[in-house]
Amino acid sequence: MLPLQAIDVDPEAYVPAVINAVTTVVLFVVVFLVLYLIGKSVAARTVRTTLERRGFEDTIVGLAVSTTVVIVTVAAVALAATVAGAGVVLSAFAVLGGALALAVGFAAQDLIANFVAGIFIIQDEPFEVGDWIEWDGNEGVVREIQLRVTKLDTFDNELVTVPNSDLANAAVVNNAANDRRRVAVGFGIGYADDIEQARDAILEEGAAIDGVLDEPAPSAPVTELGDSAVVLSGRLWIDPEESGYGAVRAQFLEAVKERLDAEGIDMPYPNTELTGGLEVTNVSEAGSAGD
């Protein structure tokens, strides 16, 4: 066996390296804290004040302030690492972080699109909580507007969660945006019936419904000469915040139907009448063939 040789270790040789490492860490921490605290205080306050003065929603203001704090933190780390002499390590982390951000961006593009759409919805206010809206053949009452999704209640009391990008890219009808809404129902009467009598019945029954506005006044013009009926469009106006569209329309339909029945005014339904004759030939030949 070879004899073991003693290895002389000089502790003083590591002292400069330790001092250098401690100095780097202390310098990094001090510079980071100074930059972070000053940057957070100034930048966050500036962003919040600017957006609030321009009338942005609290949700957008909060998101902008949080994003600003993250940016300040990253900038403070970068500058502190540069001052402390850790530029090489910082460069490596920057490359890695860039690649990671690119991958996450591709994977979360739908999520980002929903967030951006949510910001526009909150700021532009095409609808608000409590509004009845329709989009792409769907409808519901807005319960909550979040940055990523909007939650609605259907008229069957079902909760629907819709990505904000779907609403931002669709033609949204807000049935409660204006202070007046028209309720229009078509009533068909027979060609032999009196139009003025039917119109008076429609107007009287419509005006008697609670919630129907006096101005504009109810009307019932003839809008169509159908195959089997003359169609009068009964038109009422309501305040959507005070009266429900569906409830008023249902009352209007039922009241007019009962009134027209009581006055003997026909409400015909589409029908087809066949005219002509049928002639059967060669009956004797068909009987002979059967034998």
Contacts in CASP RR format, 6 or more apart in sequence:
PFRMAT RR
TARGET T0000
AUTHOR 0000-0000-0000
METHOD contacts of the structure
MODEL  1
MLPLQAIDVDPEAYVPAVINAVTTVVLFVVVFLVLYLIGKSVAARTVRTT
LERRGFEDTIVGLAVSTTVVIVTVAAVALAATVAGAGVVLSAFAVLGGAL
ALAVGFAAQDLIANFVAGIFIIQDEPFEVGDWIEWDGNEGVVREIQLRVT
KLDTFDNELVTVPNSDLANAAVVNNAANDRRRVAVGFGIGYADDIEQARD
AILEEGAAIDGVLDEPAPSAPVTELGDSAVVLSGRLWIDPEESGYGAVRA
QFLEAVKERLDAEGIDMPYPNTELTGGLEVTNVSEAGSAGD
24 84 0 8 1.000
24 85 0 8 1.000
24 86 0 8 1.000
25 84 0 8 1.000
27 80 0 8 1.000
27 83 0 8 1.000
27 84 0 8 1.000
28 80 0 8 1.000
28 81 0 8 1.000
28 83 0 8 1.000
28 84 0 8 1.000
28 86 0 8 1.000
29 80 0 8 1.000
31 76 0 8 1.000
31 79 0 8 1.000
31 80 0 8 1.000
31 83 0 8 1.000
31 84 0 8 1.000
32 76 0 8 1.000
32 77 0 8 1.000
32 80 0 8 1.000
35 72 0 8 1.000
35 75 0 8 1.000
35 76 0 8 1.000
35 79 0 8 1.000
35 80 0 8 1.000
36 72 0 8 1.000
36 73 0 8 1.000
36 76 0 8 1.000
39 72 0 8 1.000
39 76 0 8 1.000
40 69 0 8 1.000
40 72 0 8 1.000
40 73 0 8 1.000
43 68 0 8 1.000
43 69 0 8 1.000
43 71 0 8 1.000
43 72 0 8 1.000
44 65 0 8 1.000
44 68 0 8 1.000
44 69 0 8 1.000
44 72 0 8 1.000
47 61 0 8 1.000
47 64 0 8 1.000
47 65 0 8 1.000
47 68 0 8 1.000
48 61 0 8 1.000
48 62 0 8 1.000
48 64 0 8 1.000
48 65 0 8 1.000
51 60 0 8 1.000
51 61 0 8 1.000
51 64 0 8 1.000
52 61 0 8 1.000
56 64 0 8 1.000
56 123 0 8 1.000
57 122 0 8 1.000
57 123 0 8 1.000
59 122 0 8 1.000
59 147 0 8 1.000
60 119 0 8 1.000
60 122 0 8 1.000
60 123 0 8 1.000
63 119 0 8 1.000
63 147 0 8 1.000
77 90 0 8 1.000
78 90 0 8 1.000
78 94 0 8 1.000
81 87 0 8 1.000
81 89 0 8 1.000
81 90 0 8 1.000
82 90 0 8 1.000
105 112 0 8 1.000
110 163 0 8 1.000
110 165 0 8 1.000
111 148 0 8 1.000
113 165 0 8 1.000
114 147 0 8 1.000
114 148 0 8 1.000
114 149 0 8 1.000
114 163 0 8 1.000
114 164 0 8 1.000
114 165 0 8 1.000
115 147 0 8 1.000
115 148 0 8 1.000
115 164 0 8 1.000
116 165 0 8 1.000
117 163 0 8 1.000
117 164 0 8 1.000
117 165 0 8 1.000
117 167 0 8 1.000
117 168 0 8 1.000
117 169 0 8 1.000
118 145 0 8 1.000
118 146 0 8 1.000
118 147 0 8 1.000
118 148 0 8 1.000
118 150 0 8 1.000
118 164 0 8 1.000
118 168 0 8 1.000
119 147 0 8 1.000
120 168 0 8 1.000
121 127 0 8 1.000
121 145 0 8 1.000
121 150 0 8 1.000
121 164 0 8 1.000
121 167 0 8 1.000
121 168 0 8 1.000
122 145 0 8 1.000
122 147 0 8 1.000
126 172 0 8 1.000
126 174 0 8 1.000
127 133 0 8 1.000
127 142 0 8 1.000
127 172 0 8 1.000
127 174 0 8 1.000
127 177 0 8 1.000
128 142 0 8 1.000
128 145 0 8 1.000
129 142 0 8 1.000
129 143 0 8 1.000
129 144 0 8 1.000
129 145 0 8 1.000
130 141 0 8 1.000
130 142 0 8 1.000
130 143 0 8 1.000
130 176 0 8 1.000
131 141 0 8 1.000
131 142 0 8 1.000
131 174 0 8 1.000
131 175 0 8 1.000
131 176 0 8 1.000
131 177 0 8 1.000
132 139 0 8 1.000
132 140 0 8 1.000
132 141 0 8 1.000
132 174 0 8 1.000
132 175 0 8 1.000
132 176 0 8 1.000
132 240 0 8 1.000
132 245 0 8 1.000
133 139 0 8 1.000
133 140 0 8 1.000
133 141 0 8 1.000
133 142 0 8 1.000
133 152 0 8 1.000
133 172 0 8 1.000
133 173 0 8 1.000
133 174 0 8 1.000
133 175 0 8 1.000
134 140 0 8 1.000
134 172 0 8 1.000
134 173 0 8 1.000
134 175 0 8 1.000
135 162 0 8 1.000
135 166 0 8 1.000
135 167 0 8 1.000
135 170 0 8 1.000
135 171 0 8 1.000
135 172 0 8 1.000
135 173 0 8 1.000
136 166 0 8 1.000
136 170 0 8 1.000
138 160 0 8 1.000
138 162 0 8 1.000
139 154 0 8 1.000
139 155 0 8 1.000
140 152 0 8 1.000
140 153 0 8 1.000
140 154 0 8 1.000
140 155 0 8 1.000
140 160 0 8 1.000
141 152 0 8 1.000
141 153 0 8 1.000
141 154 0 8 1.000
141 155 0 8 1.000
142 150 0 8 1.000
142 151 0 8 1.000
142 152 0 8 1.000
143 151 0 8 1.000
143 152 0 8 1.000
143 153 0 8 1.000
143 159 0 8 1.000
144 150 0 8 1.000
144 151 0 8 1.000
145 151 0 8 1.000
146 164 0 8 1.000
147 164 0 8 1.000
148 163 0 8 1.000
148 164 0 8 1.000
149 161 0 8 1.000
149 162 0 8 1.000
149 163 0 8 1.000
149 164 0 8 1.000
150 161 0 8 1.000
150 162 0 8 1.000
150 164 0 8 1.000
150 167 0 8 1.000
151 159 0 8 1.000
151 160 0 8 1.000
151 161 0 8 1.000
151 162 0 8 1.000
152 159 0 8 1.000
152 160 0 8 1.000
152 161 0 8 1.000
152 162 0 8 1.000
153 159 0 8 1.000
153 160 0 8 1.000
154 160 0 8 1.000
175 181 0 8 1.000
175 240 0 8 1.000
175 245 0 8 1.000
176 240 0 8 1.000
176 241 0 8 1.000
178 240 0 8 1.000
179 239 0 8 1.000
179 240 0 8 1.000
179 241 0 8 1.000
180 213 0 8 1.000
180 216 0 8 1.000
180 237 0 8 1.000
180 238 0 8 1.000
180 239 0 8 1.000
180 240 0 8 1.000
181 237 0 8 1.000
181 238 0 8 1.000
181 239 0 8 1.000
181 240 0 8 1.000
181 245 0 8 1.000
182 235 0 8 1.000
182 236 0 8 1.000
182 237 0 8 1.000
183 235 0 8 1.000
183 236 0 8 1.000
183 237 0 8 1.000
183 238 0 8 1.000
183 245 0 8 1.000
183 248 0 8 1.000
183 249 0 8 1.000
183 252 0 8 1.000
184 233 0 8 1.000
184 234 0 8 1.000
184 235 0 8 1.000
184 236 0 8 1.000
185 233 0 8 1.000
185 234 0 8 1.000
185 249 0 8 1.000
185 252 0 8 1.000
185 253 0 8 1.000
185 256 0 8 1.000
186 223 0 8 1.000
186 231 0 8 1.000
186 232 0 8 1.000
186 233 0 8 1.000
186 234 0 8 1.000
187 198 0 8 1.000
187 202 0 8 1.000
187 220 0 8 1.000
187 231 0 8 1.000
187 232 0 8 1.000
187 233 0 8 1.000
187 234 0 8 1.000
187 256 0 8 1.000
187 260 0 8 1.000
187 267 0 8 1.000
188 229 0 8 1.000
188 230 0 8 1.000
188 231 0 8 1.000
188 232 0 8 1.000
188 267 0 8 1.000
188 268 0 8 1.000
189 195 0 8 1.000
189 198 0 8 1.000
189 229 0 8 1.000
189 230 0 8 1.000
189 232 0 8 1.000
189 260 0 8 1.000
189 265 0 8 1.000
189 266 0 8 1.000
189 267 0 8 1.000
189 268 0 8 1.000
190 228 0 8 1.000
190 229 0 8 1.000
190 230 0 8 1.000
190 265 0 8 1.000
190 266 0 8 1.000
190 267 0 8 1.000
190 268 0 8 1.000
191 229 0 8 1.000
191 230 0 8 1.000
192 266 0 8 1.000
193 230 0 8 1.000
193 265 0 8 1.000
193 266 0 8 1.000
194 265 0 8 1.000
195 222 0 8 1.000
195 230 0 8 1.000
195 232 0 8 1.000
197 263 0 8 1.000
197 265 0 8 1.000
198 220 0 8 1.000
198 232 0 8 1.000
198 260 0 8 1.000
198 265 0 8 1.000
199 220 0 8 1.000
199 232 0 8 1.000
201 256 0 8 1.000
201 259 0 8 1.000
201 260 0 8 1.000
201 263 0 8 1.000
201 265 0 8 1.000
202 218 0 8 1.000
202 220 0 8 1.000
202 232 0 8 1.000
202 234 0 8 1.000
202 256 0 8 1.000
202 259 0 8 1.000
203 218 0 8 1.000
203 219 0 8 1.000
203 220 0 8 1.000
204 259 0 8 1.000
205 252 0 8 1.000
205 255 0 8 1.000
205 256 0 8 1.000
205 259 0 8 1.000
206 212 0 8 1.000
206 218 0 8 1.000
206 234 0 8 1.000
206 236 0 8 1.000
206 252 0 8 1.000
206 255 0 8 1.000
206 256 0 8 1.000
207 214 0 8 1.000
207 217 0 8 1.000
207 218 0 8 1.000
208 255 0 8 1.000
209 236 0 8 1.000
209 248 0 8 1.000
209 251 0 8 1.000
209 252 0 8 1.000
209 255 0 8 1.000
210 243 0 8 1.000
211 238 0 8 1.000
211 239 0 8 1.000
211 242 0 8 1.000
211 243 0 8 1.000
211 248 0 8 1.000
212 218 0 8 1.000
212 236 0 8 1.000
212 237 0 8 1.000
212 238 0 8 1.000
212 243 0 8 1.000
212 248 0 8 1.000
213 236 0 8 1.000
213 237 0 8 1.000
213 238 0 8 1.000
213 239 0 8 1.000
215 237 0 8 1.000
216 237 0 8 1.000
218 234 0 8 1.000
218 235 0 8 1.000
218 236 0 8 1.000
218 237 0 8 1.000
219 234 0 8 1.000
219 235 0 8 1.000
220 232 0 8 1.000
220 233 0 8 1.000
220 234 0 8 1.000
220 235 0 8 1.000
221 232 0 8 1.000
221 233 0 8 1.000
221 235 0 8 1.000
222 230 0 8 1.000
222 231 0 8 1.000
222 232 0 8 1.000
222 233 0 8 1.000
223 231 0 8 1.000
223 232 0 8 1.000
223 233 0 8 1.000
224 230 0 8 1.000
224 231 0 8 1.000
225 231 0 8 1.000
227 270 0 8 1.000
228 268 0 8 1.000
228 269 0 8 1.000
228 270 0 8 1.000
228 271 0 8 1.000
229 267 0 8 1.000
229 268 0 8 1.000
234 252 0 8 1.000
234 256 0 8 1.000
236 248 0 8 1.000
236 252 0 8 1.000
238 244 0 8 1.000
238 245 0 8 1.000
238 248 0 8 1.000
257 267 0 8 1.000
260 267 0 8 1.000
261 267 0 8 1.000
END
